[in-house]
């Protein structure tokens, strides 16, 4: 498996992988905004400074997982961590977060941050298991349903 930083021309790939990874949210109340996102919106995020780390299978060249990130002050903020459903429980999310942590440390940053739906116990367990702490909660309304999101942080220093 190879890790690489995506380029703007990879927008369609990132979109397809995100849609596959977040498809399960479409079957639940409070649909994720990831499912409404367009390739154009992803391209605009690239233009705004977002970067995307992708895990590929070497042969045949297949994207397995990706995560979007950007630098915000003394933190590396990441979101839309997307693992293809066929590739879950293989350590890909941990590999991506570990790479982001190494990148943040190399840049001299003091924190990794992300936001996670608190209703997704597996996701919360992943981040807390990696040393993230819940800083606060906020509720948003998605399609008439309240969705509670937790803001998580991992201190690096």
N, C-alpha and C positions, 0 to 999 in steps of 0.2 A: 504494500500500500504506500502511496506517495501523498505527501502534503504539498500543496502549492497555493499561492495567492492568485485568486481569479483576476481576470481582466474585464474591462467593460464589455467586451464582445462576448463574454460568458453569461450575459444577462439571462438568456433563454434557458440555459442549463440550470442556473441558480433558481429561476422561477419554477421550473419543472420539479426540481428536487424539493423545494420548499412546499409546493402544492402536494406532493406525495407524502411528505413527512407530516404535514398538518391536516391531512384529509380527515383523520379521526375526529378533529374538532368540529367538522361540519355536521356531524351526527349528534351534536350536543347543543343544548341551549347556550346562547352567547357565543355565536360563531366567531372564531379568531379572525382578526383583520388580515392575517397572513393569507387567508383564502380569497380575500377580495383584492389583493395586491396584483398589480400588473407589471409586465416587463418594463414599461415606461417608468413606473414608480421606482423600480430597482435601479434603473439607469440614472434616475435623478439622485438616488442615494449615493451612487458612485460619484456623481458630480459634486456632491456635498461632502466628500471626504471619507465615505464608508469604504472599508475593505472587506474582502470575503476570503476566508480560508477554506479550502476544499480538500477532502480526502478522496483520492481516486484509487480504484483497483487498476493495476498496471495492464493486465491483458485479459480480456479486451478492455480498453480504456473506458472506465465506467465511474461516474461520480457516485459516491456512497453517502457522503455527509458533507455539510458545510456549516459555517457560522459567520455571521456578519459582525463587524466590530469597527469601533472608531475610538480615537483618543479624545478624552474630555478632561482637561486639566491634569490632575495627578492620577487619573484613572484610565483604564482601558475598559470601555463599556461594550458588552456584546449582547446580541439578540438574534432571534430566529435561528437558534441552533437546530439544525434539521438533519435527522438521520433517516435514510430511506427505510420504510417499514420492514423490508426484507433483510436489513443489515443491523437491526437493533440487538442489544445485549451482546455486542462484540467488542465493547470498549471504545467505540469511535467517539462518542461524546466526551469521554474522559481524555482521549488523545487530543481532541481539539482544544478543550479547556486547558490541558497541560501545556500545549503549544502557546496558547494565548498568555498563560501565566509567564512562560519563559520570555516571550516577546515583551510583555509589560516590564519584567525585571530588567531586561536588556536596555529598555528605554528609560530606566530609572524611575518608573511609576510606583506608587505606593499601594494601589488598589486595583482589583478586578471587580466590576459591578455588572449586574444583570437584573432583569425583572422576570418573574415567573408566576404563572397562574397557580394560586395556592390550592385549587381544586385538584391539581395533578400531583398526587402524592409521590409518584415515581420521580417526577422532575424535582420536586422539593427534596426528596431523599438523595438524589444525585448530587445536587449542589451542596447540601449540608454535609454529605459524606466527603466532599472535596474541600471542606473547610470554610464554606461560605456561611455567613450569619444573616439572619433576617433583620433588616433595619426598620422596616415599616410596611404597612399595608395600605392599599387604596382600592376603592371600588369604582368600576366604570360600568356603564350600561352598554351592552352589546345586543342589538336586536331585541330590546325590551327585557333583557335578563341581566341581573347584576353579576359581574365577574370580579372576584377579588384577586388582586395581583400583589405579590410580595416583592419588595426591593431588597436584593441580596448584595452582600459585599464580602470580599475576601481581602484582608489586609496582607500586604506583601512585605512589610518592614516591621 
